[in-house]
Amino acid sequence: MKKKLFAILLAVVMMISVIVVLASCAAPEFDPYIITKAEKMSLAELEKAAEEEFKAANVKFVAKATTSGVGKVLTKFKAKYTWFDHEEFSSSKDQAIAEDITATLAKNKFFADFSMVQIASNIKTWTDAGYLRNYVPKNDDEIQLSADATKPLVGLYADKLFAYNKTAAGDVTLQNIWQLTGKDGTALKKVKGSSIQNPSNEGINMAFMIMLTSPEACTKLAAAYQSYFGTAYTDQAGCKNIGYYFIQQYLKSLTENHSSDSKVLSETLQKDKTGTVFVVGLNKTKGYSHVDKDADNKVTKNYWYDDLFYSGVHGDVEGYNGFTYNTYLSIPKSSRLPYTACLFARYILTEEGFRAGWKDVGYSSPNAKVTPNVDKTVSLEGGYKYELNVQKVLQEDAAYTLANYNDVYKFVTSNWTAK
């Protein structure tokens, strides 16, 4: 009897031990009310709360992001707040971040204290599931955010626009988005070729395709269609709306499928003889290879402004100049330093924080009080300032992207013909 009782007690002890071990593997979630309090604090109050939290926790700050600029901001932040320190930072690709979140936050494990990630359908899924929490700083002397930039909080805008070699294009000028469908309009010629990274494995381009089907996009596509073809659009079989029809015709007209926006700017466009219109990031113009350098090998002039047509920079395109995608600031639910993460997110949105991480033309801040970037190597006269015009680019919407992802993804992959 004693042996049996001992065996039962031993089994109970072992079970309790297993439960304790399993519980210790799970990362604790911080109280969501911390963000509510942080949003009501003045900057001085938030700085005080973050410093006290950081010193008490006795850990280094962990940031994970899809943009390398975060590493530069961390360095500047550390110089500003001497009590702060962080683990070594390196940026991650979209897919790697997604897999990391699935392997950690979805399984109640530690991911990071702060995150800055893109791809709207992902961010909406993760915020809806509570894996990532949304902090919105107060508008004050340093920050002025529109409501659209806070659901969830946007930290950075980046532009993907239409670009081509002016000489190679000859007498063809991109003025209407329907020129990209390979059909001549009533007054404008079709472009000679077009190229985009495959949206099925390039999330930003897939978001572009999804937003082209939105009601707002369809209104502008219809107006551009009328202007280009001289007749109103009529419903087409197999296409839910004019956005789907544009995607279908555009994908059929692709003559290339480039694998890297950076390579297009650093190699392809200078040598291009076809006049192909590429969908590429405006920020990649820093790598354009036609440049002048001084004796110290420093670039004194970058000829992209002279050599290329860039929609929204050299001229507007009826329909859209391209697509603006967002990178979002979030606080992971298992953050050990939520006040510090809120302070860091706010810092990214300031003039000083943004300037530390993203100096190239093509990046812009949702904070209206941050001055636009200037490409100082464009000309010897002081450079070129490109300001985002939200009325002339498609802007990413997280909720719409998530709701329509599967349908548009299937449509894009079924119509993809580029090799």
C-alpha positions in Angstrom: 0.0 0.0 0.0 2.8 2.3 0.9 4.6 1.5 -2.3 1.4 2.3 -4.3 0.9 5.6 -2.4 4.5 6.5 -3.0 4.2 5.8 -6.8 1.1 8.0 -7.0 2.8 10.8 -5.1 5.8 10.5 -7.4 3.6 10.6 -10.5 1.9 13.8 -9.1 5.3 15.4 -8.4 6.5 14.5 -11.9 3.3 15.9 -13.5 3.7 19.2 -11.6 7.3 19.4 -12.7 6.3 19.0 -16.3 3.7 21.7 -16.0 6.2 24.0 -14.3 8.7 23.3 -17.1 6.1 23.9 -19.8 5.0 27.1 -18.2 8.5 28.4 -18.0 8.9 27.9 -21.7 6.0 30.2 -22.5 6.9 33.9 -22.8 4.7 36.1 -20.5 2.5 38.7 -22.2 2.7 42.2 -21.0 -0.4 44.0 -19.8 -2.1 45.6 -22.8 -3.1 48.5 -20.5 0.5 49.6 -20.7 0.0 50.8 -24.2 -3.2 52.6 -23.2 -1.2 54.4 -20.5 1.8 55.1 -22.9 -0.5 56.7 -25.4 -1.7 59.2 -22.8 1.8 60.1 -21.5 3.7 63.2 -22.4 7.2 62.6 -23.9 8.8 63.3 -20.5 6.5 60.8 -18.8 7.1 58.1 -21.4 10.9 58.6 -21.2 10.8 58.2 -17.4 8.6 55.1 -17.6 10.9 53.5 -20.2 14.1 54.2 -18.3 12.7 52.8 -15.1 11.4 49.7 -16.9 14.7 49.2 -18.8 16.8 49.4 -15.7 14.6 47.1 -13.7 14.4 44.4 -16.5 18.2 44.2 -16.9 18.0 42.9 -20.5 19.1 44.3 -23.8 16.5 45.5 -26.2 15.7 43.2 -29.1 14.3 44.7 -32.4 13.3 42.8 -35.5 12.6 44.5 -38.8 12.5 44.1 -42.5 14.3 47.4 -43.0 18.0 47.9 -42.3 17.3 51.5 -41.3 16.2 50.3 -37.9 19.8 49.4 -37.1 20.9 53.0 -37.7 18.0 54.3 -35.6 19.0 52.0 -32.7 22.5 53.5 -32.8 21.1 57.1 -32.7 18.6 56.2 -30.0 21.3 54.7 -27.8 23.4 57.9 -28.1 20.3 59.9 -27.1 19.3 57.7 -24.2 22.5 56.6 -22.4 20.6 54.2 -20.2 19.6 52.2 -23.3 21.3 49.2 -24.9 20.3 46.7 -27.5 21.3 43.3 -29.0 23.1 43.3 -32.3 20.6 44.0 -35.1 20.3 42.7 -38.7 17.2 43.0 -40.9 15.2 40.1 -42.1 13.3 39.3 -45.3 9.5 39.3 -45.2 9.2 35.5 -45.4 11.8 35.0 -42.6 9.9 37.4 -40.3 6.6 35.7 -41.0 8.1 32.3 -40.2 9.7 33.7 -37.1 6.4 35.1 -35.8 4.7 31.8 -36.5 7.3 29.9 -34.6 7.3 32.3 -31.6 4.4 34.6 -31.0 1.8 32.1 -32.4 3.2 29.6 -29.9 3.5 32.0 -26.9 7.3 32.3 -27.2 9.5 35.4 -27.1 9.9 37.1 -30.5 11.3 40.6 -29.9 10.6 43.7 -27.8 9.8 45.7 -30.9 9.0 45.0 -34.6 8.9 47.0 -37.8 7.5 44.9 -40.6 5.8 45.3 -44.0 3.2 43.3 -46.1 -0.2 44.6 -45.0 -2.0 41.3 -45.1 0.4 39.8 -42.6 0.3 42.8 -40.2 -3.5 42.8 -40.2 -3.6 39.1 -39.4 -1.0 39.4 -36.6 -2.7 42.5 -35.0 -6.1 40.9 -35.2 -4.7 37.8 -33.5 -3.1 39.9 -30.8 0.4 38.8 -31.6 1.4 42.4 -32.4 0.0 45.3 -30.5 -0.6 48.8 -31.8 0.7 51.9 -30.1 -0.2 55.3 -31.4 1.8 58.3 -30.0 0.0 61.6 -29.3 0.1 64.4 -31.9 2.3 67.1 -30.4 5.0 69.6 -31.4 7.1 66.8 -33.1 4.4 64.5 -34.4 1.3 65.0 -36.6 -0.2 61.8 -37.9 -3.4 61.3 -39.8 -5.9 58.7 -38.6 -5.2 56.6 -41.8 -1.5 56.2 -40.7 -2.4 54.7 -37.3 -4.6 51.6 -38.1 -2.1 50.0 -37.5 0.7 52.5 -37.0 2.8 53.2 -40.1 6.4 54.0 -39.5 7.6 54.4 -43.1 6.2 54.9 -46.6 8.2 53.7 -49.7 7.3 54.1 -53.4 7.4 51.6 -56.2 7.0 53.5 -59.4 7.3 53.0 -63.2 10.8 53.7 -64.7 12.4 53.3 -68.1 15.4 54.5 -70.1 14.3 57.7 -72.0 16.6 57.1 -75.0 15.5 53.5 -75.5 11.9 54.5 -75.3 12.3 56.9 -78.1 9.0 58.7 -78.9 7.0 56.6 -76.5 6.2 58.5 -73.2 4.3 56.8 -70.4 1.3 59.0 -69.8 -1.5 56.6 -69.1 -1.4 53.3 -67.1 -3.3 51.5 -69.9 -0.2 51.8 -72.1 1.2 49.0 -70.0 -1.4 46.6 -71.4 0.3 46.3 -74.7 -2.5 48.1 -76.7 -2.4 51.4 -78.5 -4.7 54.1 -77.4 -6.5 56.7 -79.5 -3.6 59.2 -79.1 -0.8 57.4 -77.2 1.4 54.5 -78.2 1.7 51.4 -76.1 5.0 50.9 -74.3 7.6 48.6 -75.9 7.8 46.2 -73.0 7.2 45.9 -69.2 8.6 44.1 -66.3 7.8 43.4 -62.6 9.0 41.0 -60.0 6.7 38.0 -59.7 4.0 39.1 -57.2 3.4 35.5 -56.1 6.8 35.6 -54.3 7.2 39.4 -53.9 4.7 40.5 -51.3 4.8 44.3 -52.1 3.9 43.7 -55.7 1.1 41.4 -54.7 -0.2 44.1 -52.4 0.0 46.4 -55.5 -2.1 44.0 -57.5 -4.7 43.6 -54.7 -5.1 47.4 -54.3 -5.7 47.7 -58.0 -9.0 45.9 -57.5 -10.2 48.3 -54.8 -13.2 50.6 -55.4 -11.0 53.7 -55.3 -8.6 52.2 -57.8 -11.3 51.1 -60.1 -12.7 54.6 -60.3 -9.4 56.0 -61.5 -8.7 53.0 -63.8 -12.1 53.6 -65.5 -11.3 57.3 -66.0 -7.9 56.4 -67.5 -9.4 53.7 -69.7 -11.9 56.2 -71.1 -9.1 58.7 -71.8 -6.9 56.1 -73.4 -9.3 54.1 -75.6 -11.9 56.8 -76.2 -14.7 54.6 -74.9 -16.1 53.5 -71.6 -15.1 50.3 -70.0 -17.6 47.4 -70.2 -17.5 44.3 -68.0 -15.3 41.5 -69.2 -15.8 37.8 -68.7 -13.8 36.3 -65.9 -13.0 39.7 -64.4 -14.8 40.9 -61.3 -14.1 44.6 -62.0 -11.9 46.8 -64.1 -9.0 46.3 -61.7 -9.0 42.5 -62.4 -9.2 43.3 -66.1 -6.2 45.6 -65.9 -4.2 43.0 -64.0 -5.0 40.4 -66.6 -4.0 42.5 -69.6 -0.9 43.9 -67.9 0.4 40.5 -66.9 -0.2 39.2 -70.4 1.9 42.1 -71.8 5.0 41.4 -69.6 8.1 41.0 -71.7 10.4 40.5 -68.7 10.4 39.3 -65.1 13.2 40.9 -63.2 14.4 39.3 -60.0 15.8 42.4 -58.3 14.9 46.1 -58.3 18.4 47.0 -57.2 19.9 45.1 -60.2 17.5 47.0 -62.5 18.8 50.3 -61.3 22.5 49.3 -61.0 22.8 47.4 -64.3 19.7 47.0 -66.5 18.3 50.5 -67.1 21.5 52.2 -68.1 22.1 49.5 -70.8 18.5 49.0 -71.8 17.8 49.2 -75.6 14.1 48.2 -75.5 12.4 51.0 -73.6 11.0 48.5 -71.1 8.9 50.0 -68.3 10.0 48.5 -64.9 8.1 48.6 -61.6 10.9 49.5 -59.2 11.5 51.2 -55.9 12.3 55.0 -56.1 14.8 54.5 -53.3 16.9 52.2 -55.5 18.0 55.1 -57.6 20.9 55.5 -55.2 22.4 52.5 -57.0 22.1 53.9 -60.6 25.4 53.3 -62.2 25.7 56.3 -64.5 27.4 58.7 -62.1 30.2 61.3 -61.8 32.8 60.8 -59.0 35.4 63.1 -57.5 39.0 62.3 -56.7 37.9 60.5 -53.5 35.5 58.3 -55.4 32.5 60.1 -54.0 29.5 60.5 -56.2 29.0 64.1 -57.2 26.2 63.6 -59.7 23.8 60.8 -60.4 22.3 60.8 -63.9 19.1 59.0 -63.1 17.2 62.2 -63.3 18.5 62.9 -66.8 18.6 59.4 -68.2 15.3 57.9 -66.9 11.6 58.6 -66.9 10.3 58.0 -63.4 6.5 58.3 -62.9 5.6 60.9 -60.3 9.1 62.5 -60.7 9.3 63.3 -64.4 5.6 63.3 -65.1 2.3 62.0 -63.9 0.6 58.9 -65.3 -3.2 58.9 -65.8 -4.5 56.2 -63.4 -1.5 55.8 -61.1 2.1 56.7 -60.8 2.7 53.5 -58.9 2.3 52.1 -55.5 3.2 53.2 -52.0 3.6 50.5 -49.4 3.9 50.8 -45.7 6.2 49.4 -43.0 4.4 49.1 -39.7 5.6 49.7 -36.1 4.3 47.2 -33.5 4.9 46.0 -30.0 5.0 42.1 -29.9 2.7 40.7 -27.1 5.7 39.1 -25.4 7.8 42.3 -25.3 9.8 42.5 -22.1 10.1 46.3 -22.5 6.8 47.7 -23.8 7.3 51.2 -22.6 10.8 51.3 -24.1 9.4 49.9 -27.4 6.7 52.6 -27.4 9.4 55.3 -26.9 11.5 53.8 -29.7 8.5 53.6 -32.1 7.7 57.3 -31.3 11.4 58.2 -31.9 11.3 56.6 -35.4 8.5 58.9 -36.3 10.4 62.1 -35.3 12.6 64.1 -37.7 15.7 62.9 -35.9 14.7 59.2 -35.9 13.5 59.2 -39.5 16.6 61.0 -40.7 18.8 58.5 -38.9 17.3 55.5 -40.7 16.1 56.6 -44.2 17.8 59.4 -46.0 17.2 58.3 -49.6 14.6 59.9 -51.9 11.7 57.4 -52.2 11.2 57.0 -48.5 8.9 59.3 -46.5 7.4 59.6 -43.1 3.7 59.5 -42.2 4.5 62.3 -39.8 3.6 65.6 -41.5 6.2 67.4 -39.5 9.1 65.5 -41.0 10.8 67.2 -44.0 10.9 65.3 -47.3 14.1 63.6 -48.4 16.2 65.2 -51.0 18.4 63.4 -53.5 21.5 65.6 -53.3 23.5 63.8 -56.0 21.0 64.3 -58.8 22.4 67.7 -59.9 25.1 70.1 -58.9 22.4 72.7 -58.2 21.4 71.2 -54.9 19.5 68.1 -55.7 15.9 67.1 -56.3 13.1 66.9 -53.6 10.5 64.3 -54.3 7.3 64.6 -52.2 4.9 61.8 -51.9 1.5 62.7 -53.6 -1.0 60.4 -52.0 -3.6 61.3 -54.7 -1.4 60.0 -57.5 -0.2 56.7 -56.1 -2.1 53.7 -54.9 -1.7 53.5 -51.1 -1.8 50.2 -49.3 -4.7 49.5 -47.0 -4.1 46.7 -44.5 -7.8 45.6 -44.1 -8.5 45.5 -47.8 -5.3 43.7 -48.6 -6.0 41.0 -46.1 -9.7 40.6 -47.1 -8.9 40.2 -50.8 -5.5 38.5 -50.7 -6.6 34.9 -51.6 -8.9 35.9 -54.4 -6.4 38.2 -56.1 -3.5 35.9 -55.5 -5.3 33.1 -57.4 -6.2 35.5 -60.2 -2.6 36.8 -60.5 -1.0 33.3 -60.5 -3.5 32.0 -63.1 -2.7 34.9 -65.4 1.1 35.0 -64.9 2.8 34.3 -68.2 6.3 35.8 -67.7 9.1 33.3 -67.8 
